[in-house]
Amino acid sequence: MCTVVDAVTSVPRESSAVLHVVDNERMDVPGLLESASLLVPEETATENDITVRDIWDYLAHDEWETALGLLEELGDAHPLPLAFWKKLAEAAEQLRFERSAAWCHWRCSEIRNGVIRVDLTLRPAAEARRTTPISGAGVLRPMWDIGHLSPTGGRAVSIAGLWLENAPVLEPGGQATARLVPLTPSHWTHVQPGQQITMHEDRTVAGTAVILEVHRPATMSGG
């Protein structure tokens, strides 16, 4: 049982403790971003000629959101190690930037499992079972017919996650460049640019994709 005075005076102490915890969490963000920046070669630049030296300046002024975004751009411009994307993912999570964190985790998956860039076209709603847009943020893991056969001679499909480039969703009948991360990389060693594959969410064809680029997992490519 507490008095009114006790109740009133306890609130600031609890609030102060919560703020202190949050501050401690956020204090690690600049360290993570700086650590990630040290993994970027100094000659690497974004399309706007931003280099890691510019990022250090943003970090010195506590502009963490800007620094995070530019580090992501540098990572897209130059192949960087898994540790780089892990640090960015942790920083993004602490800053509560959900999509940025999802993208950084996705890039970690690309390094581990490889990535296939494709030109994806969904079937129109009138011709397919799906009538709603697909999410482009890596949550969908469709099945893909990439030419494998089952022991009985039937079609065998392989699973790969999907991330749309420059689009949050893709409407039925729409077209976009997508990034595929195979669940089982060894199933995808034979695919090559120019090859057409089909996307499935059930037995029916949900879309078709033409392979643009193939990047093997770091362990398979010797990186």
Backbone torsions as a table, in degrees:
resi	resn	phi	psi	omega
1	MET	NA	130.8	179.9
2	CYS	-125.9	154.5	178.0
3	THR	-80.5	169.9	177.4
4	VAL	-61.4	-39.7	179.5
5	VAL	-62.5	-44.0	178.5
6	ASP	-59.9	-43.8	-178.0
7	ALA	-63.0	-42.8	-178.1
8	VAL	-67.2	-44.5	-176.7
9	THR	-73.1	-20.3	-179.0
10	SER	-76.9	-25.1	-175.7
11	VAL	-63.4	-49.0	179.2
12	PRO	-60.3	-36.4	-179.3
13	ARG	-64.2	-44.0	179.8
14	GLU	-65.7	-44.1	179.8
15	SER	-62.0	-41.4	179.3
16	SER	-62.4	-38.9	179.6
17	ALA	-64.8	-42.4	179.3
18	VAL	-62.5	-46.1	179.6
19	LEU	-61.9	-36.7	-179.3
20	HIS	-64.6	-40.4	178.3
21	VAL	-63.6	-46.5	179.9
22	VAL	-60.6	-43.8	179.6
23	ASP	-61.2	-40.2	179.3
24	ASN	-63.8	-38.3	178.0
25	GLU	-63.8	-47.2	-176.4
26	ARG	-69.5	-25.5	-179.9
27	MET	-61.9	-24.3	-178.1
28	ASP	-81.2	-16.4	-176.2
29	VAL	-60.0	-51.1	179.9
30	PRO	-61.1	-33.7	177.4
31	GLY	-64.6	-42.0	178.5
32	LEU	-65.0	-43.3	-179.1
33	LEU	-67.3	-40.4	178.4
34	GLU	-65.6	-41.3	179.2
35	SER	-62.2	-41.5	177.6
36	ALA	-64.7	-39.9	-177.1
37	SER	-63.7	-29.5	-179.3
38	LEU	-71.1	-12.5	177.5
39	LEU	-90.5	-1.8	-178.3
40	VAL	-97.0	124.2	175.5
41	PRO	-58.4	138.6	-174.5
42	GLU	-62.7	-25.9	-178.8
43	GLU	-80.1	-10.5	180.0
44	THR	-69.4	136.4	-179.0
45	ALA	-139.1	153.6	174.6
46	THR	-79.7	178.4	177.8
47	GLU	-60.8	-25.5	179.7
48	ASN	-96.8	18.6	177.5
49	ASP	62.9	29.0	172.4
50	ILE	-82.4	130.7	178.6
51	THR	-115.5	177.3	-178.6
52	VAL	-64.3	-26.7	177.2
53	ARG	-63.6	-36.8	176.6
54	ASP	-65.3	-37.8	-179.9
55	ILE	-65.2	-39.2	177.4
56	TRP	-60.0	-34.6	178.5
57	ASP	-67.1	-41.9	177.0
58	TYR	-63.0	-39.9	179.3
59	LEU	-65.1	-36.8	179.7
60	ALA	-64.6	-25.2	179.2
61	HIS	-102.6	15.8	177.1
62	ASP	60.4	28.3	176.6
63	GLU	-92.7	71.7	-171.4
64	TRP	-69.6	-38.9	-179.1
65	GLU	-62.2	-44.3	178.4
66	THR	-63.7	-43.6	179.9
67	ALA	-61.6	-42.4	179.2
68	LEU	-61.3	-47.4	-179.1
69	GLY	-61.5	-40.5	-179.5
70	LEU	-71.6	-34.5	175.3
71	LEU	-63.9	-38.5	175.9
72	GLU	-61.5	-41.7	178.3
73	GLU	-62.5	-42.0	177.9
74	LEU	-63.2	-37.7	177.9
75	GLY	-66.5	-29.0	177.7
76	ASP	-78.7	-22.6	-177.3
77	ALA	-88.6	-18.5	-174.2
78	HIS	-148.3	132.6	178.4
79	PRO	-60.3	125.6	-179.2
80	LEU	-126.8	158.5	-172.9
81	PRO	-70.3	164.2	179.9
82	LEU	-55.9	-38.9	-178.4
83	ALA	-58.8	-35.1	178.6
84	PHE	-59.0	-50.7	-177.1
85	TRP	-71.3	-31.2	176.2
86	LYS	-63.2	-43.3	179.7
87	LYS	-66.1	-41.3	178.0
88	LEU	-64.8	-39.5	178.9
89	ALA	-61.8	-43.4	179.9
90	GLU	-66.1	-40.7	178.1
91	ALA	-63.9	-43.1	-180.0
92	ALA	-63.4	-37.9	178.2
93	GLU	-65.6	-41.6	179.7
94	GLN	-67.0	-30.9	177.5
95	LEU	-83.9	-2.5	179.7
96	ARG	65.5	31.6	176.8
97	PHE	-95.2	90.3	-169.4
98	GLU	-62.8	-47.8	-176.7
99	ARG	-67.8	-38.5	178.2
100	SER	-63.3	-42.2	177.6
101	ALA	-62.9	-41.8	179.2
102	ALA	-61.9	-41.1	179.5
103	TRP	-64.8	-42.5	-179.8
104	CYS	-66.0	-40.2	175.3
105	HIS	-64.3	-37.5	178.1
106	TRP	-61.7	-43.4	179.6
107	ARG	-63.9	-33.3	173.6
108	CYS	-60.6	-42.9	179.3
109	SER	-64.2	-37.1	178.7
110	GLU	-62.5	-39.3	-179.8
111	ILE	-68.3	-41.0	-178.3
112	ARG	-71.9	-43.3	-169.9
113	ASN	-111.0	-5.4	-175.6
114	GLY	86.4	167.4	180.0
115	VAL	-144.7	141.2	176.6
116	ILE	-119.6	118.3	176.2
117	ARG	-89.4	134.1	-175.8
118	VAL	-136.4	157.5	169.5
119	ASP	-96.7	104.9	-171.7
120	LEU	-100.8	133.9	174.5
121	THR	-126.8	120.4	176.8
122	LEU	-82.3	149.4	175.5
123	ARG	-71.2	148.3	177.8
124	PRO	-61.1	154.2	-178.0
125	ALA	-57.6	-33.7	-178.6
126	ALA	-69.4	-17.6	-176.2
127	GLU	-111.6	-3.1	-175.8
128	ALA	-132.2	165.2	179.3
129	ARG	-72.9	-34.4	-179.9
130	ARG	-75.8	131.7	177.4
131	THR	-119.5	1.3	-178.7
132	THR	-117.7	159.8	179.7
133	PRO	-65.4	155.6	172.6
134	ILE	-95.8	147.8	177.5
135	SER	-74.8	144.0	-178.8
136	GLY	-104.3	8.6	-171.9
137	ALA	-102.6	30.0	172.3
138	GLY	83.1	7.6	-177.9
139	VAL	-87.1	-21.4	-177.9
140	LEU	-89.2	133.9	177.3
141	ARG	-127.3	79.1	-177.3
142	PRO	-73.0	169.6	171.6
143	MET	-92.2	149.1	-178.1
144	TRP	-131.9	132.6	173.1
145	ASP	-89.3	106.5	-177.5
146	ILE	-114.8	20.5	172.8
147	GLY	101.4	2.6	178.9
148	HIS	-81.2	150.8	176.2
149	LEU	-117.8	148.4	176.3
150	SER	-77.7	168.0	178.4
151	PRO	-57.3	-24.8	179.8
152	THR	-90.4	0.6	178.7
153	GLY	94.7	-2.4	179.0
154	GLY	-83.1	176.4	-179.8
155	ARG	-71.2	135.0	174.7
156	ALA	-116.5	132.4	-176.7
157	VAL	-109.2	157.6	177.7
158	SER	-124.6	145.9	-175.8
159	ILE	-94.4	138.8	174.0
160	ALA	-147.6	136.3	174.5
161	GLY	-69.3	160.8	-173.2
162	LEU	-133.5	130.4	174.0
163	TRP	-128.5	127.1	178.7
164	LEU	-86.0	133.8	175.8
165	GLU	-82.4	127.0	173.9
166	ASN	61.8	28.5	177.1
167	ALA	-154.7	128.7	179.3
168	PRO	-73.1	-31.7	179.6
169	VAL	-144.4	165.9	174.8
170	LEU	-131.8	122.1	-179.1
171	GLU	-75.0	154.6	172.3
172	PRO	-54.8	134.9	-177.1
173	GLY	85.8	-7.2	-177.7
174	GLY	-83.0	168.0	-178.3
175	GLN	-133.5	139.8	180.0
176	ALA	-161.3	159.4	171.9
177	THR	-82.9	131.4	-176.6
178	ALA	-128.0	157.4	176.6
179	ARG	-114.8	127.8	-179.8
180	LEU	-111.4	131.4	173.9
181	VAL	-113.0	112.2	-177.8
182	PRO	-65.0	139.8	173.2
183	LEU	-70.2	-38.6	177.9
184	THR	-123.0	94.5	-174.7
185	PRO	-55.1	-33.1	-177.0
186	SER	-63.8	-20.5	177.7
187	HIS	-73.1	-18.1	-169.8
188	TRP	-109.4	11.4	-174.3
189	THR	-67.3	-19.8	-176.1
190	HIS	-92.1	-10.9	-174.9
191	VAL	-73.1	151.4	-176.5
192	GLN	-149.7	158.7	179.6
193	PRO	-55.5	140.6	-178.5
194	GLY	95.2	-17.9	-179.7
195	GLN	-74.1	141.3	177.1
196	GLN	-101.9	133.1	177.8
197	ILE	-127.6	163.0	-178.9
198	THR	-119.7	145.8	-178.9
199	MET	-101.6	139.0	-178.6
200	HIS	-134.6	138.3	167.9
201	GLU	-109.7	-13.3	171.4
202	ASP	-150.9	-152.2	-178.0
203	ARG	-71.3	-21.1	-178.3
204	THR	-84.1	160.5	178.1
205	VAL	-81.9	123.4	179.6
206	ALA	-94.6	-22.7	-179.3
207	GLY	-176.2	169.1	176.1
208	THR	-123.9	152.2	-178.5
209	ALA	-141.3	138.8	174.0
210	VAL	-106.1	126.7	-176.7
211	ILE	-72.4	129.0	179.3
212	LEU	-99.8	-45.2	-178.1
213	GLU	-144.8	151.0	175.9
214	VAL	-129.1	123.0	176.8
215	HIS	-121.6	117.6	-176.9
216	ARG	-73.2	159.7	174.0
217	PRO	-57.2	151.9	-177.8
218	ALA	-56.5	-38.3	-178.3
219	THR	-69.6	-31.3	-179.0
220	MET	-81.5	-27.3	-177.4
221	SER	-92.7	-1.0	178.7
222	GLY	86.1	8.7	-178.9
223	GLY	-86.8	NA	NA
